[in-house]
Amino acid sequence: MLGLVATYWDDGWHTEIGRDDALLPPHLLLYASIGMVGLVLAGWVLVGLWRTRSLRATLAIPGLALAVAAGVVTAGAAPADAAWHAAFGRDSVLWSPPHLLSVIGTAVLVVAVLLNTGHMGSRVSRIALAVVLLGATEIVVVEYETDVPQFSQALYLPVLLAVGLGSSGIIRALVVDRAVVTPTVLSYLVFRLLILAPFAITGWTTPDVPIALLGLLVLDAPARWDRARWPAAGLAVAALQLVASASGVSSVPVRPTLLASVIVVPLLAATLFAVSRRPLARAGAVLGLLAATSLLVMPHARAHDPGQGTAVATAQVSADGDGSGTIAVRITEFEGTAGREWTPGRLVARRAGEVVTAPLVDRSGVFAGKIVLPSRGLWFIYAELWAGNTVAETWLPVRRDEASRIAARRSVYLPAGTGDRPAGEYLAGAGLLALGTALIGWAVIAVRRRQAVVHQVL
């Protein structure tokens, strides 16, 4: 849970302050949580060796080999991320391959622990692990739930359905308690409510409470619902997300939610009715269906943050909103320019693939401009600056409907990732994602085998 708190804090830090070095406070908290998990994992291995006196027998302990692999992947994701940033520029995109690999490694590590403990210990400990698994998989949509959508917001619902139904399928397969999804979802939502206050008090971005997950409670319906519970749960999640979007509880607007619902829900229901009766088969079908649907029919969108390269100066940047979408931007007091003479380029506002531009002019040494934001939510306003043939940029996060002033000293940096991406970036990304996919495949096979063994014993 400490790692989940660190992740939400890290997301808020990057949103409000920007991309920085590896030793940020939320990063340190995240590293501490990973270190604690590493110690527990090492203890698990040592106890296994002491009891079995054999490395082979130790690795045969249910979940242990998978846990070691997932732990190595999770720990290795940090240096992989650092190398990625060094080669291709710093970014704040959760769906970049190194970040996704870290999320996958963490989730699979929890699955590995459940493989060993899902049928023993106290009910409280089993539910706690289930909550951590749900939270770890839900990290995939954190940017949507903190109003920082990097890609089309129509992707939120299918991805939410995939992680919700997928993690629930694993939880139901490994945790022996009846009606296990209900306490898992309710406990997770309580956790999300509890972190709102400290985040709000300290001024960080507060994540939405994903009330749509309450639709997963349908999975605990009576046994006679067996074949219907999965499509019913998917429909319930979609309906609740529409309510959350319409009421403003969710940062994702109604229109993209409707688009996703119209496309995904009928396919989801038809597929789930057609697959086998086993929960894991249904979960796999859900994941495959939603991934394919997302790739085929959802509109393409470019992340707002293509990447941050070398910092070349600092400047005082301010943004004044009038409450109706017009933002006045001023850039002054350049420092550390190394003899560069800056000239204004333009203002660029980005949100979820939507891009708006406006002029930026020099008014007696003050670069100023106004830009109109077309839709509600958090926008990132970039100022493009020129020094000869060199383009640089700086930025601020601004909420469209707030009549307020934001001012901060910001880095002026060379953008990275704005041109054609090198072949090495595609190859590196494909390699990291292939590793994550292999880890997921291993986890699914291990869960299915463990489920069969536990059911035979019970």
C-alpha positions in Angstrom: 0.0 0.0 0.0 3.0 2.3 0.7 4.0 1.8 -2.9 0.5 2.8 -4.1 0.6 6.0 -2.1 4.1 6.8 -3.5 2.8 6.3 -7.0 -0.1 8.7 -6.6 2.2 11.2 -4.9 4.7 10.8 -7.8 2.0 11.4 -10.4 1.0 14.6 -8.5 4.6 15.8 -8.3 5.2 15.4 -12.0 1.9 17.1 -12.8 2.4 20.1 -10.5 6.2 20.5 -10.5 7.5 18.6 -13.5 10.0 16.0 -14.5 13.0 16.0 -12.2 15.8 13.7 -11.0 15.5 10.2 -9.5 15.8 11.3 -5.9 12.4 13.0 -5.6 10.6 12.4 -2.3 7.9 10.2 -3.9 10.6 8.3 -5.7 12.4 7.6 -2.4 9.2 6.4 -0.8 8.6 4.1 -3.8 12.2 2.8 -3.6 11.7 2.2 0.1 8.6 0.2 -0.5 10.4 -1.8 -3.2 13.2 -2.4 -0.8 10.9 -3.7 1.9 9.3 -6.1 -0.6 12.8 -7.2 -1.6 13.7 -8.0 2.0 10.5 -10.0 2.4 11.2 -11.8 -0.8 14.8 -12.6 0.3 13.4 -13.9 3.6 11.0 -16.1 1.7 13.8 -17.6 -0.3 16.1 -18.1 2.8 13.3 -19.8 4.7 12.6 -22.0 1.8 16.3 -23.0 1.5 16.5 -23.7 5.2 13.4 -25.9 5.1 14.2 -27.8 1.9 18.0 -27.7 1.8 17.6 -27.6 -2.0 17.5 -24.6 -4.4 15.4 -26.7 -6.8 12.9 -27.6 -4.2 12.8 -24.0 -2.9 12.0 -22.7 -6.4 9.3 -25.3 -6.6 7.4 -23.6 -3.7 4.2 -22.3 -5.2 4.7 -18.7 -6.4 8.3 -18.4 -5.3 10.0 -18.6 -8.7 7.5 -16.2 -10.2 7.9 -13.8 -7.3 11.7 -13.8 -7.8 11.3 -13.1 -11.5 8.7 -10.4 -10.9 10.9 -8.9 -8.2 13.9 -8.8 -10.5 11.8 -7.2 -13.3 10.4 -4.6 -10.9 13.8 -3.7 -9.5 15.3 -3.6 -13.0 12.6 -1.3 -14.3 14.2 1.6 -12.5 17.6 1.5 -14.2 15.8 0.7 -17.5 13.7 3.8 -17.0 16.8 5.9 -16.3 18.5 4.5 -19.4 15.4 5.2 -21.5 15.3 8.8 -20.3 19.0 9.2 -21.0 18.6 7.9 -24.5 15.2 9.3 -25.5 14.5 12.2 -23.2 12.7 12.5 -19.8 8.9 12.1 -19.8 5.9 11.8 -17.5 4.0 9.2 -19.6 2.9 6.3 -17.5 2.3 4.1 -20.6 6.0 4.4 -21.6 7.5 0.9 -21.8 9.8 1.1 -18.7 6.9 2.5 -16.6 4.5 -0.2 -17.8 7.1 -2.9 -17.0 7.3 -1.6 -13.4 3.5 -1.8 -13.1 3.4 -5.3 -14.6 6.2 -6.5 -12.3 4.5 -5.2 -9.2 1.2 -6.7 -10.1 2.7 -10.1 -10.9 4.7 -10.1 -7.7 1.4 -9.7 -5.7 -0.1 -12.6 -7.8 2.9 -14.7 -6.9 2.3 -14.1 -3.2 -1.4 -15.0 -3.6 -0.3 -18.2 -5.3 1.3 -19.2 -2.0 -1.1 -17.7 0.5 -4.5 -17.4 -1.1 -5.8 -20.6 0.5 -4.3 -20.1 4.0 -3.7 -17.6 6.7 -6.4 -15.3 8.0 -9.3 -13.9 5.9 -8.0 -10.4 6.6 -4.6 -11.1 5.2 -6.0 -12.7 2.1 -8.3 -9.7 1.5 -5.5 -7.3 2.1 -3.4 -9.0 -0.6 -6.4 -8.9 -3.0 -6.8 -5.2 -2.3 -3.1 -4.6 -3.2 -3.5 -6.6 -6.4 -6.5 -4.5 -7.4 -4.7 -1.3 -6.6 -1.5 -2.4 -8.4 -3.5 -3.2 -11.6 -5.5 0.0 -11.3 -2.3 2.1 -11.5 -2.5 1.7 -15.2 -5.3 4.3 -15.4 -3.9 6.7 -12.8 -3.4 9.4 -15.3 -7.1 9.4 -16.2 -8.1 9.4 -12.6 -5.9 12.4 -11.8 -7.2 14.4 -14.8 -3.9 14.1 -16.7 -5.0 12.0 -19.7 -2.1 11.4 -22.0 -4.1 9.6 -24.6 -7.7 9.4 -25.8 -10.1 9.4 -22.9 -12.2 6.9 -24.7 -9.6 4.4 -23.7 -10.3 4.7 -20.0 -13.4 2.5 -19.8 -12.1 -0.5 -21.7 -8.8 -0.4 -19.8 -10.7 0.0 -16.5 -12.8 -3.0 -17.4 -9.8 -5.0 -18.4 -7.9 -4.4 -15.1 -11.0 -4.7 -13.0 -12.4 -7.9 -14.4 -8.9 -9.4 -15.0 -7.7 -8.8 -11.4 -11.1 -10.0 -10.1 -10.8 -13.2 -12.1 -7.4 -13.9 -10.5 -8.6 -13.0 -7.0 -11.6 -15.3 -7.3 -9.3 -18.1 -8.6 -6.8 -17.9 -5.8 -8.5 -16.6 -2.7 -10.7 -19.4 -1.2 -13.1 -17.0 0.6 -16.6 -16.8 -0.8 -17.8 -13.4 -2.1 -14.2 -12.1 -2.0 -14.7 -9.4 -4.6 -17.0 -7.3 -2.4 -14.7 -6.7 0.5 -11.8 -6.3 -1.9 -13.4 -3.5 -3.8 -14.9 -1.8 -0.8 -11.6 -1.8 1.1 -9.8 -0.4 -2.0 -12.3 2.4 -2.3 -11.9 3.2 1.4 -8.2 3.4 0.8 -8.7 5.8 -2.1 -10.9 8.0 0.1 -8.4 8.0 2.9 -5.6 9.4 0.7 -7.7 12.3 -0.6 -7.4 14.4 2.6 -3.6 14.5 2.9 -3.2 15.1 -0.8 -5.7 17.9 -0.8 -4.3 19.5 2.4 -0.7 19.5 1.0 -1.8 20.9 -2.4 -1.1 17.8 -4.6 -3.4 16.6 -7.3 -6.1 14.5 -5.8 -7.1 11.3 -7.7 -10.7 10.4 -8.5 -12.5 7.8 -6.4 -13.3 5.1 -9.1 -16.9 4.4 -8.0 -17.4 2.4 -11.3 -15.5 -0.4 -9.6 -18.6 -1.0 -7.5 -20.0 -2.8 -10.5 -17.5 -5.6 -9.8 -19.6 -6.5 -6.8 -21.9 -8.3 -9.3 -19.2 -11.0 -9.5 -20.3 -12.1 -6.0 -23.8 -12.8 -7.2 -25.3 -16.3 -6.3 -24.0 -19.4 -8.1 -27.0 -19.5 -10.5 -25.6 -16.3 -12.0 -22.4 -18.2 -13.1 -22.5 -17.5 -16.8 -24.2 -14.1 -16.5 -22.2 -12.5 -13.7 -19.2 -11.5 -15.9 -21.1 -9.6 -18.6 -23.4 -8.2 -15.9 -20.4 -6.9 -13.9 -19.0 -5.3 -17.1 -22.3 -3.6 -17.8 -22.5 -2.4 -14.2 -19.1 -0.9 -14.4 -19.9 0.9 -17.6 -23.2 2.2 -16.2 -21.6 3.5 -13.1 -18.8 5.1 -15.1 -21.4 7.0 -17.1 -23.0 8.2 -13.9 -19.6 9.2 -12.5 -18.7 11.1 -15.7 -22.1 12.9 -15.9 -22.0 13.9 -12.2 -18.4 15.1 -12.3 -17.2 12.5 -9.8 -14.9 11.2 -12.6 -12.5 13.4 -14.5 -13.3 11.5 -17.7 -16.1 13.3 -19.6 -19.4 11.7 -20.7 -18.7 11.8 -24.4 -15.7 9.5 -24.5 -17.3 7.3 -22.0 -20.3 6.9 -24.2 -18.1 6.2 -27.2 -16.4 3.5 -25.4 -19.6 2.0 -24.0 -21.3 1.9 -27.4 -18.4 -0.1 -28.9 -17.1 -2.2 -26.0 -20.1 -3.2 -24.0 -21.9 -5.2 -26.7 -18.7 -7.0 -27.6 -17.9 -7.6 -24.0 -21.3 -9.2 -23.3 -21.3 -11.3 -26.5 -17.8 -12.6 -25.8 -18.3 -13.4 -22.2 -21.5 -15.4 -22.9 -19.6 -17.4 -25.4 -16.5 -18.4 -23.5 -16.0 -21.3 -21.1 -17.3 -21.4 -17.6 -13.9 -21.0 -15.9 -13.3 -17.5 -14.5 -9.7 -17.3 -15.8 -10.7 -18.1 -19.3 -13.3 -15.3 -19.1 -10.7 -12.9 -17.7 -8.3 -13.8 -20.5 -11.1 -13.2 -23.1 -11.9 -9.9 -21.5 -8.3 -8.7 -21.7 -7.8 -9.8 -25.3 -11.1 -8.4 -26.4 -10.7 -5.0 -24.8 -7.1 -4.7 -26.0 -8.0 -5.6 -29.6 -11.0 -3.2 -29.5 -8.9 -0.4 -28.1 -6.3 -0.8 -30.9 -8.9 -1.1 -33.7 -11.6 1.4 -33.0 -10.4 4.0 -30.5 -9.1 7.3 -31.9 -5.4 7.9 -31.9 -4.0 10.5 -29.6 -0.6 11.8 -28.8 0.5 12.2 -25.2 0.8 15.8 -24.0 4.4 15.2 -22.9 6.7 14.1 -25.7 9.8 14.3 -23.5 12.1 16.7 -21.7 15.7 17.0 -22.8 18.6 19.1 -21.5 17.7 22.2 -19.4 19.2 25.3 -21.0 17.8 28.1 -18.8 15.1 29.0 -16.2 12.3 31.6 -16.5 9.5 33.0 -14.4 6.2 31.7 -15.9 2.7 32.8 -15.0 -0.8 31.9 -16.2 -3.9 33.9 -15.3 -7.3 32.3 -16.0 -10.5 34.2 -16.3 -12.7 31.2 -15.3 -14.1 30.7 -18.8 -11.2 29.2 -20.6 -9.0 32.2 -21.6 -5.5 32.0 -20.2 -3.0 34.8 -20.2 0.6 33.6 -20.2 3.7 35.7 -19.3 7.3 34.6 -19.4 10.0 36.8 -17.8 13.3 36.8 -16.0 15.4 34.4 -18.0 18.4 33.1 -16.1 21.3 30.8 -17.1 20.8 31.4 -20.8 24.5 31.0 -21.6 24.5 34.0 -23.9 21.4 32.9 -25.8 19.0 35.6 -27.0 15.5 34.2 -26.8 12.6 35.1 -29.1 9.0 34.0 -28.6 7.5 31.2 -30.7 4.0 30.2 -29.8 1.8 28.8 -27.0 0.7 25.2 -27.3 -2.0 23.7 -25.0 -2.4 19.9 -24.9 -4.8 17.6 -23.3 -5.6 13.9 -24.2 -4.4 14.4 -27.8 -6.3 17.7 -28.3 -3.9 20.5 -29.3 -4.6 24.3 -29.3 -2.1 26.9 -30.4 -1.9 30.7 -30.0 0.7 33.4 -30.7 3.4 34.4 -28.2 4.8 37.9 -28.6 7.6 40.0 -27.2 6.2 43.0 -25.2 9.2 45.0 -24.1 11.1 42.0 -22.9 8.1 40.2 -21.6 6.9 37.2 -23.7 3.1 37.2 -23.5 0.1 35.6 -25.1 -3.5 34.5 -24.6 -4.8 31.0 -25.4 -8.4 29.7 -25.2 -8.9 26.2 -23.8 -12.0 24.5 -25.4 -12.9 21.9 -22.8 -12.9 21.5 -19.1 -10.1 19.8 -17.1 -6.4 20.1 -16.6 -4.4 21.4 -19.6 -0.6 21.7 -20.0 0.3 25.0 -21.6 3.7 25.0 -23.3 5.6 28.1 -24.5 7.9 27.5 -27.4 11.0 29.7 -27.5 13.7 30.2 -30.1 17.4 31.0 -29.9 18.6 31.1 -33.4 17.8 27.7 -34.9 17.3 26.1 -31.5 13.8 25.6 -30.1 13.2 25.2 -26.4 10.0 25.1 -24.3 8.7 25.5 -20.8 5.2 24.7 -19.4 2.6 25.1 -16.6 -0.4 22.9 -15.7 -3.6 25.0 -15.8 -7.3 24.2 -15.1 -9.6 25.6 -17.7 -12.4 26.8 -15.4 -10.5 28.3 -12.5 -10.2 32.0 -12.2 -6.8 32.1 -10.6 -3.2 32.9 -11.1 -0.4 30.3 -11.2 3.2 31.4 -11.2 6.4 29.4 -10.8 10.1 29.4 -11.8 10.4 26.7 -14.5 13.1 25.1 -16.5 13.5 26.0 -20.1 14.6 22.8 -21.8 15.2 21.3 -25.2 12.2 19.0 -26.1 12.9 15.4 -26.8 10.9 12.9 -28.8 9.2 15.5 -31.0 10.7 14.3 -34.2 10.8 10.9 -35.9 11.5 8.3 -33.2 14.8 6.3 -33.8 14.5 2.6 -34.5 16.3 1.9 -31.3 13.4 3.4 -29.3 11.0 1.1 -31.0 13.2 -1.9 -30.5 13.9 -1.1 -26.8 10.2 -0.5 -26.2 9.2 -3.8 -27.9 11.8 -5.7 -25.9 10.5 -4.3 -22.6 6.9 -4.9 -23.4 7.7 -8.4 -24.6 9.3 -9.1 -21.2 6.2 -7.8 -19.5 3.9 -9.9 -21.7 6.0 -13.0 -20.9 5.7 -12.3 -17.2 1.9 -12.0 -17.5 1.7 -15.2 -19.4 3.8 -17.0 -16.8 1.5 -15.6 -14.1 -1.7 -16.8 -15.9 -0.3 -20.3 -16.4 0.8 -20.5 -12.7 -2.6 -19.3 -11.5 -4.5 -21.8 -13.6 -2.3 -24.7 -12.3 -2.5 -23.5 -8.7 -6.3 -23.2 -8.9 -6.6 -26.8 -10.1 -4.4 -28.0 -7.2 -6.2 -26.0 -4.5 -9.6 -27.1 -5.7 -8.5 -30.8 -5.6 -7.2 -30.4 -2.0 -10.3 -28.5 -0.8 
